[in-house]
Amino acid sequence: MNYFLCITTEENWNVIKEKRIWGVSEKYKNAISKVNLGDYLIIYEMGKSKTKTADAKPQYIRAVYEVASEIKEDNKKIFEPHMNNTSEVYPLRVKLKEVKTFEKPVIFKKLVPEMEFIKNKKVWAGSLRRAMVQLGEGDYKKIIGN
């Protein structure tokens, strides 16, 4: 059994929740190729500020899903592109089965000191600059226990 932290935006969290699909770009083919049926994906929503003067929105753990399909390629646009890449559709996808949705999202920053996969606790955001991060079972249990 494998565990992954899947990094997404607020807009794409809503797509994941509604359609129960996780997708990544070709750039992350190696990461998603490690995903198997029955693995667990934890959805992490990136924080951002709505305006340059507003405080940044915190980073949240939104839900846990079980992988319910093999990886399929689908170029239908359902996700919003991140940053300025307006043509990105995140074609490498798996279907999801809901395990747990947090009614009150878990603020990730509070978990950072306990996370084994984060080596630099002071500059921890660098550990999350990709679509997916494989976690150990210990980190998974610490996240879902909150």
Z-matrix of the N, CA and C atoms (Angstrom, degrees):
N
C 1 1.454
C 2 1.518 1 108.75
N 3 1.325 2 115.78 1 134.74
C 4 1.460 3 122.11 2 178.94
C 5 1.517 4 109.55 3 -116.72
N 6 1.328 5 114.83 4 156.26
C 7 1.458 6 122.91 5 179.86
C 8 1.516 7 108.36 6 -130.30
N 9 1.328 8 116.17 7 136.18
C 10 1.457 9 121.01 8 -178.84
C 11 1.521 10 110.17 9 -134.37
N 12 1.322 11 114.98 10 141.02
C 13 1.448 12 121.76 11 169.95
C 14 1.521 13 105.49 12 -95.69
N 15 1.325 14 117.04 13 121.45
C 16 1.463 15 122.65 14 -176.12
C 17 1.518 16 108.76 15 -108.34
N 18 1.324 17 115.47 16 117.61
C 19 1.459 18 121.69 17 -173.11
C 20 1.525 19 109.75 18 -92.81
N 21 1.334 20 115.73 19 127.18
C 22 1.459 21 120.10 20 -176.55
C 23 1.524 22 110.46 21 -144.43
N 24 1.308 23 115.56 22 175.55
C 25 1.462 24 122.73 23 177.31
C 26 1.531 25 109.57 24 -97.15
N 27 1.319 26 116.03 25 168.51
C 28 1.467 27 120.40 26 176.69
C 29 1.532 28 110.89 27 -59.23
N 30 1.326 29 116.63 28 -43.24
C 31 1.465 30 120.56 29 -179.68
C 32 1.523 31 110.94 30 -61.58
N 33 1.329 32 116.00 31 -44.67
C 34 1.463 33 118.86 32 -177.74
C 35 1.520 34 112.64 33 -77.09
N 36 1.322 35 118.34 34 -23.51
C 37 1.462 36 120.03 35 171.61
C 38 1.521 37 108.98 36 -60.19
N 39 1.330 38 116.90 37 -40.94
C 40 1.464 39 120.26 38 179.06
C 41 1.529 40 111.71 39 -64.29
N 42 1.328 41 117.41 40 -35.96
C 43 1.471 42 121.77 41 176.54
C 44 1.532 43 109.61 42 -66.44
N 45 1.331 44 116.42 43 -46.22
C 46 1.468 45 121.28 44 179.74
C 47 1.527 46 110.06 45 -58.34
N 48 1.316 47 116.39 46 -47.17
C 49 1.470 48 122.22 47 -178.53
C 50 1.532 49 110.91 48 -62.10
N 51 1.313 50 116.74 49 -43.12
C 52 1.466 51 121.43 50 -176.72
C 53 1.526 52 112.62 51 -75.19
N 54 1.330 53 116.57 52 -46.05
C 55 1.464 54 120.18 53 -172.64
C 56 1.531 55 114.32 54 -98.75
N 57 1.335 56 116.18 55 -11.37
C 58 1.471 57 122.37 56 -178.65
C 59 1.528 58 111.28 57 53.85
N 60 1.331 59 113.60 58 54.51
C 61 1.465 60 121.95 59 178.36
C 62 1.522 61 108.47 60 -137.72
N 63 1.326 62 116.53 61 139.27
C 64 1.464 63 122.42 62 172.28
C 65 1.519 64 106.90 63 -115.86
N 66 1.343 65 117.13 64 135.03
C 67 1.457 66 120.54 65 179.67
C 68 1.507 67 112.08 66 -139.82
N 69 1.341 68 115.19 67 149.40
C 70 1.461 69 121.61 68 176.75
C 71 1.518 70 109.41 69 -133.05
N 72 1.320 71 114.98 70 163.93
C 73 1.458 72 120.73 71 177.77
C 74 1.529 73 109.82 72 -78.45
N 75 1.323 74 115.81 73 167.40
C 76 1.470 75 122.07 74 177.02
C 77 1.524 76 110.96 75 -56.15
N 78 1.317 77 116.61 76 -30.86
C 79 1.463 78 122.19 77 -179.99
C 80 1.533 79 111.43 78 -56.23
N 81 1.327 80 117.08 79 -29.13
C 82 1.467 81 121.95 80 -177.13
C 83 1.533 82 112.33 81 -107.11
N 84 1.314 83 115.92 82 27.16
C 85 1.474 84 121.54 83 179.49
C 86 1.537 85 110.76 84 -57.81
N 87 1.326 86 117.49 85 -42.21
C 88 1.470 87 120.35 86 -179.86
C 89 1.523 88 111.53 87 -63.42
N 90 1.324 89 117.53 88 -39.54
C 91 1.466 90 120.98 89 -179.31
C 92 1.519 91 111.00 90 -65.93
N 93 1.339 92 117.39 91 -49.25
C 94 1.465 93 119.51 92 -176.62
C 95 1.531 94 111.30 93 -72.48
N 96 1.322 95 117.65 94 -21.88
C 97 1.470 96 119.90 95 178.91
C 98 1.529 97 111.93 96 -66.91
N 99 1.326 98 117.73 97 -15.96
C 100 1.472 99 121.89 98 177.48
C 101 1.531 100 112.33 99 -83.43
N 102 1.329 101 116.55 100 -7.66
C 103 1.459 102 122.03 101 -176.89
C 104 1.531 103 109.77 102 -83.92
N 105 1.344 104 114.69 103 133.13
C 106 1.463 105 121.46 104 179.04
C 107 1.518 106 110.61 105 -124.52
N 108 1.329 107 115.74 106 162.22
C 109 1.467 108 120.70 107 174.02
C 110 1.519 109 108.89 108 -52.78
N 111 1.319 110 116.85 109 135.96
C 112 1.457 111 121.62 110 177.76
C 113 1.515 112 114.92 111 87.92
N 114 1.334 113 118.04 112 -9.36
C 115 1.465 114 120.49 113 176.19
C 116 1.524 115 109.02 114 -69.78
N 117 1.338 116 115.51 115 161.95
C 118 1.457 117 120.77 116 -178.77
C 119 1.522 118 111.61 117 -110.50
N 120 1.339 119 115.08 118 133.07
C 121 1.459 120 122.46 119 177.44
C 122 1.523 121 108.42 120 -114.07
N 123 1.330 122 115.17 121 124.68
C 124 1.461 123 121.12 122 176.27
C 125 1.522 124 106.67 123 -100.13
N 126 1.314 125 116.74 124 125.94
C 127 1.462 126 120.98 125 -177.34
C 128 1.523 127 109.84 126 -90.21
N 129 1.331 128 114.18 127 119.68
C 130 1.464 129 123.93 128 -179.64
C 131 1.523 130 107.33 129 -110.67
N 132 1.318 131 116.49 130 121.17
C 133 1.472 132 121.00 131 178.67
C 134 1.521 133 109.55 132 -96.82
N 135 1.327 134 115.09 133 122.99
C 136 1.465 135 120.95 134 178.07
C 137 1.520 136 110.45 135 -63.75
N 138 1.301 137 116.17 136 144.18
C 139 1.452 138 120.29 137 172.48
C 140 1.514 139 109.57 138 -82.84
N 141 1.299 140 115.93 139 155.26
C 142 1.467 141 120.27 140 175.15
C 143 1.513 142 107.71 141 -161.80
N 144 1.309 143 115.32 142 162.70
C 145 1.462 144 117.08 143 175.77
C 146 1.518 145 107.94 144 -104.89
N 147 1.300 146 114.93 145 145.53
C 148 1.481 147 120.67 146 179.80
C 149 1.534 148 110.53 147 -71.61
N 150 1.322 149 115.82 148 -33.13
C 151 1.456 150 120.25 149 178.90
C 152 1.523 151 108.52 150 -134.49
N 153 1.299 152 116.16 151 165.78
C 154 1.464 153 120.28 152 -179.36
C 155 1.522 154 112.67 153 -66.21
N 156 1.310 155 117.15 154 -23.78
C 157 1.461 156 119.89 155 -178.32
C 158 1.525 157 112.74 156 -95.25
N 159 1.319 158 117.11 157 -13.11
C 160 1.469 159 120.19 158 -177.64
C 161 1.520 160 110.85 159 -80.08
N 162 1.323 161 114.83 160 153.48
C 163 1.458 162 119.39 161 173.75
C 164 1.518 163 109.17 162 -66.34
N 165 1.316 164 115.82 163 148.20
C 166 1.461 165 120.13 164 178.82
C 167 1.523 166 109.84 165 -67.93
N 168 1.304 167 115.07 166 142.92
C 169 1.457 168 121.62 167 175.34
C 170 1.529 169 107.33 168 -75.09
N 171 1.324 170 118.55 169 140.74
C 172 1.464 171 118.91 170 -178.84
C 173 1.529 172 112.99 171 -68.40
N 174 1.311 173 115.45 172 162.53
C 175 1.459 174 121.81 173 175.63
C 176 1.525 175 107.39 174 -86.96
N 177 1.331 176 115.70 175 135.11
C 178 1.456 177 120.97 176 -174.65
C 179 1.528 178 112.06 177 -121.95
N 180 1.327 179 114.91 178 150.53
C 181 1.460 180 121.55 179 162.35
C 182 1.524 181 104.18 180 -94.92
N 183 1.338 182 115.65 181 121.84
C 184 1.458 183 120.33 182 -174.13
C 185 1.523 184 114.01 183 -99.76
N 186 1.348 185 116.64 184 -39.59
C 187 1.461 186 118.41 185 -172.56
C 188 1.523 187 110.50 186 -165.82
N 189 1.328 188 114.08 187 168.46
C 190 1.463 189 122.27 188 173.02
C 191 1.521 190 106.91 189 -125.50
N 192 1.334 191 115.56 190 133.62
C 193 1.463 192 121.42 191 178.28
C 194 1.521 193 109.60 192 -128.42
N 195 1.318 194 114.68 193 153.08
C 196 1.461 195 121.50 194 172.09
C 197 1.517 196 107.93 195 -99.61
N 198 1.322 197 116.74 196 138.85
C 199 1.460 198 121.13 197 177.91
C 200 1.523 199 108.06 198 -70.68
N 201 1.352 200 116.03 199 124.51
C 202 1.462 201 121.47 200 -173.55
C 203 1.531 202 113.42 201 -115.88
N 204 1.338 203 117.56 202 9.24
C 205 1.468 204 120.01 203 177.90
C 206 1.516 205 109.53 204 -154.19
N 207 1.302 206 114.51 205 164.02
C 208 1.457 207 120.28 206 170.50
C 209 1.527 208 107.75 207 -71.20
N 210 1.318 209 117.58 208 166.11
C 211 1.470 210 121.80 209 177.19
C 212 1.523 211 108.77 210 -70.68
N 213 1.303 212 115.59 211 130.08
C 214 1.468 213 122.31 212 177.19
C 215 1.517 214 108.27 213 -124.77
N 216 1.321 215 115.65 214 151.72
C 217 1.459 216 119.84 215 174.97
C 218 1.521 217 108.54 216 -100.63
N 219 1.332 218 115.29 217 128.02
C 220 1.461 219 121.42 218 -179.14
C 221 1.522 220 107.33 219 -143.83
N 222 1.308 221 117.28 220 121.96
C 223 1.467 222 121.46 221 -176.94
C 224 1.524 223 113.59 222 -97.57
N 225 1.344 224 116.73 223 10.19
C 226 1.461 225 119.94 224 175.56
C 227 1.531 226 108.12 225 -69.14
N 228 1.332 227 116.43 226 132.60
C 229 1.467 228 120.88 227 -177.85
C 230 1.524 229 110.00 228 -79.05
N 231 1.325 230 115.24 229 110.40
C 232 1.465 231 119.98 230 173.95
C 233 1.528 232 110.87 231 -123.89
N 234 1.334 233 116.53 232 -25.14
C 235 1.460 234 121.60 233 -179.53
C 236 1.522 235 110.60 234 -95.57
N 237 1.329 236 115.04 235 153.23
C 238 1.462 237 120.50 236 174.37
C 239 1.531 238 108.18 237 -86.16
N 240 1.329 239 117.14 238 135.59
C 241 1.472 240 118.70 239 179.01
C 242 1.524 241 111.54 240 -67.00
N 243 1.311 242 115.23 241 146.91
C 244 1.465 243 121.49 242 178.04
C 245 1.522 244 108.02 243 -93.72
N 246 1.309 245 116.08 244 141.21
C 247 1.464 246 122.66 245 -179.50
C 248 1.523 247 109.58 246 65.90
N 249 1.325 248 116.59 247 -135.82
C 250 1.471 249 120.19 248 -173.25
C 251 1.521 250 113.73 249 -104.80
N 252 1.328 251 117.74 250 8.89
C 253 1.456 252 120.42 251 -178.29
C 254 1.529 253 109.57 252 -86.56
N 255 1.320 254 116.49 253 82.66
C 256 1.465 255 121.61 254 -173.03
C 257 1.521 256 113.57 255 -71.07
N 258 1.326 257 118.46 256 -13.74
C 259 1.460 258 119.84 257 -179.11
C 260 1.532 259 113.02 258 -93.76
N 261 1.326 260 118.16 259 -4.99
C 262 1.464 261 121.15 260 -177.15
C 263 1.529 262 111.55 261 -70.53
N 264 1.330 263 117.00 262 131.57
C 265 1.467 264 121.48 263 179.89
C 266 1.534 265 112.49 264 -118.26
N 267 1.324 266 118.79 265 -1.74
C 268 1.466 267 122.78 266 -177.77
C 269 1.528 268 110.30 267 50.98
N 270 1.345 269 116.21 268 66.85
C 271 1.464 270 120.84 269 -170.34
C 272 1.530 271 116.31 270 -75.95
N 273 1.324 272 118.82 271 -19.36
C 274 1.467 273 120.54 272 -178.30
C 275 1.523 274 107.88 273 -87.86
N 276 1.327 275 116.32 274 109.21
C 277 1.464 276 120.97 275 -166.52
C 278 1.521 277 113.34 276 -130.72
N 279 1.337 278 113.17 277 152.22
C 280 1.463 279 121.14 278 170.77
C 281 1.519 280 108.05 279 -130.82
N 282 1.334 281 114.93 280 147.44
C 283 1.463 282 120.08 281 174.64
C 284 1.515 283 107.94 282 -83.25
N 285 1.331 284 115.02 283 153.22
C 286 1.459 285 121.35 284 -173.55
C 287 1.528 286 111.94 285 -125.48
N 288 1.328 287 113.79 286 149.25
C 289 1.461 288 121.60 287 172.63
C 290 1.523 289 106.40 288 -118.34
N 291 1.314 290 116.65 289 125.98
C 292 1.467 291 120.43 290 -176.82
C 293 1.523 292 111.21 291 -64.86
N 294 1.336 293 115.40 292 132.85
C 295 1.462 294 122.49 293 173.88
C 296 1.527 295 108.59 294 -106.00
N 297 1.342 296 115.45 295 -49.06
C 298 1.463 297 120.24 296 -178.02
C 299 1.521 298 109.14 297 -158.01
N 300 1.331 299 116.24 298 130.19
C 301 1.455 300 121.58 299 170.36
C 302 1.524 301 106.10 300 -113.09
N 303 1.318 302 115.90 301 129.56
C 304 1.453 303 120.09 302 -177.85
C 305 1.524 304 108.94 303 -80.25
N 306 1.338 305 115.97 304 116.17
C 307 1.472 306 120.29 305 178.38
C 308 1.520 307 109.91 306 -55.15
N 309 1.319 308 114.58 307 -47.20
C 310 1.456 309 120.41 308 174.56
C 311 1.530 310 105.03 309 -108.18
N 312 1.337 311 117.90 310 113.31
C 313 1.464 312 119.05 311 -176.23
C 314 1.531 313 112.01 312 -57.10
N 315 1.320 314 115.52 313 145.82
C 316 1.458 315 121.78 314 -179.51
C 317 1.530 316 108.57 315 -84.30
N 318 1.316 317 117.09 316 126.76
C 319 1.461 318 120.82 317 177.89
C 320 1.528 319 108.15 318 -76.31
N 321 1.317 320 115.88 319 116.38
C 322 1.462 321 121.20 320 -172.21
C 323 1.533 322 112.90 321 -65.39
N 324 1.308 323 117.26 322 -36.38
C 325 1.465 324 121.09 323 -175.95
C 326 1.534 325 111.75 324 -54.26
N 327 1.329 326 116.46 325 -33.98
C 328 1.467 327 120.50 326 179.44
C 329 1.533 328 112.31 327 -67.30
N 330 1.332 329 116.74 328 -23.55
C 331 1.467 330 121.68 329 -178.67
C 332 1.527 331 113.03 330 -87.34
N 333 1.332 332 116.88 331 -19.05
C 334 1.471 333 121.53 332 -173.19
C 335 1.531 334 113.53 333 -49.97
N 336 1.338 335 120.61 334 -47.15
C 337 1.467 336 119.43 335 -178.38
C 338 1.537 337 113.79 336 -58.38
N 339 1.334 338 117.02 337 -26.01
C 340 1.469 339 121.48 338 -178.04
C 341 1.525 340 113.91 339 -91.81
N 342 1.327 341 118.23 340 -12.88
C 343 1.460 342 121.01 341 -173.42
C 344 1.526 343 112.01 342 -77.70
N 345 1.318 344 115.87 343 119.66
C 346 1.463 345 121.44 344 179.69
C 347 1.528 346 112.24 345 -69.44
N 348 1.340 347 117.62 346 -33.49
C 349 1.467 348 119.80 347 -176.65
C 350 1.532 349 112.61 348 -72.52
N 351 1.320 350 117.62 349 -15.68
C 352 1.463 351 121.39 350 177.94
C 353 1.526 352 108.10 351 -94.61
N 354 1.314 353 115.15 352 108.98
C 355 1.467 354 120.40 353 -176.73
C 356 1.528 355 112.00 354 -81.24
N 357 1.338 356 117.16 355 -41.33
C 358 1.457 357 121.22 356 -179.01
C 359 1.534 358 108.44 357 -102.06
N 360 1.315 359 116.01 358 98.68
C 361 1.472 360 120.88 359 -175.17
C 362 1.526 361 113.01 360 -69.85
N 363 1.333 362 116.98 361 -22.28
C 364 1.475 363 120.14 362 179.52
C 365 1.531 364 111.98 363 -78.58
N 366 1.314 365 116.27 364 -37.05
C 367 1.473 366 121.07 365 -179.73
C 368 1.528 367 107.25 366 -120.64
N 369 1.315 368 115.87 367 63.73
C 370 1.462 369 121.69 368 -171.57
C 371 1.519 370 114.76 369 -78.23
N 372 1.311 371 118.54 370 -22.07
C 373 1.467 372 120.58 371 -177.17
C 374 1.525 373 111.64 372 -61.19
N 375 1.316 374 117.80 373 -27.57
C 376 1.467 375 120.92 374 178.16
C 377 1.514 376 112.66 375 -61.79
N 378 1.319 377 117.43 376 -25.07
C 379 1.468 378 121.58 377 178.27
C 380 1.526 379 111.81 378 -71.81
N 381 1.334 380 116.58 379 -9.67
C 382 1.469 381 121.23 380 -174.49
C 383 1.525 382 112.80 381 -119.19
N 384 1.303 383 117.89 382 21.52
C 385 1.478 384 120.92 383 -177.94
C 386 1.514 385 111.32 384 -90.96
N 387 1.305 386 116.10 385 54.17
C 388 1.458 387 123.26 386 178.07
C 389 1.517 388 107.61 387 -160.97
N 390 1.301 389 116.70 388 175.62
C 391 1.465 390 119.69 389 -176.29
C 392 1.519 391 112.92 390 -77.71
N 393 1.339 392 116.40 391 -34.32
C 394 1.461 393 120.42 392 -175.03
C 395 1.521 394 110.30 393 -143.70
N 396 1.326 395 115.16 394 142.52
C 397 1.460 396 121.52 395 176.54
C 398 1.524 397 106.72 396 -128.35
N 399 1.330 398 116.43 397 124.94
C 400 1.459 399 118.56 398 176.66
C 401 1.523 400 109.25 399 -76.51
N 402 1.327 401 115.81 400 136.59
C 403 1.461 402 122.20 401 -177.64
C 404 1.519 403 110.14 402 -114.78
N 405 1.314 404 114.72 403 155.97
C 406 1.454 405 119.88 404 169.32
C 407 1.516 406 109.30 405 -82.13
N 408 1.323 407 115.84 406 165.68
C 409 1.460 408 120.24 407 -179.30
C 410 1.528 409 111.77 408 -61.96
N 411 1.340 410 116.81 409 -33.76
C 412 1.465 411 120.36 410 179.14
C 413 1.515 412 112.26 411 -61.66
N 414 1.338 413 116.88 412 -46.92
C 415 1.470 414 120.44 413 177.82
C 416 1.530 415 110.43 414 -63.39
N 417 1.332 416 116.48 415 -42.33
C 418 1.464 417 120.51 416 178.96
C 419 1.531 418 110.30 417 -56.68
N 420 1.323 419 116.57 418 -48.41
C 421 1.470 420 120.45 419 -177.94
C 422 1.529 421 111.60 420 -65.10
N 423 1.335 422 117.21 421 -36.52
C 424 1.470 423 119.72 422 177.96
C 425 1.526 424 110.89 423 -65.61
N 426 1.322 425 116.73 424 -38.13
C 427 1.466 426 120.32 425 -179.32
C 428 1.531 427 110.78 426 -70.61
N 429 1.316 428 117.83 427 -49.38
C 430 1.462 429 118.84 428 -174.87
C 431 1.521 430 113.05 429 -75.67
N 432 1.332 431 116.33 430 -17.07
C 433 1.461 432 119.80 431 178.44
C 434 1.508 433 113.40 432 -73.73
N 435 1.348 434 116.94 433 -12.51
C 436 1.465 435 121.00 434 -178.13
C 437 1.503 436 111.87 435 -91.09
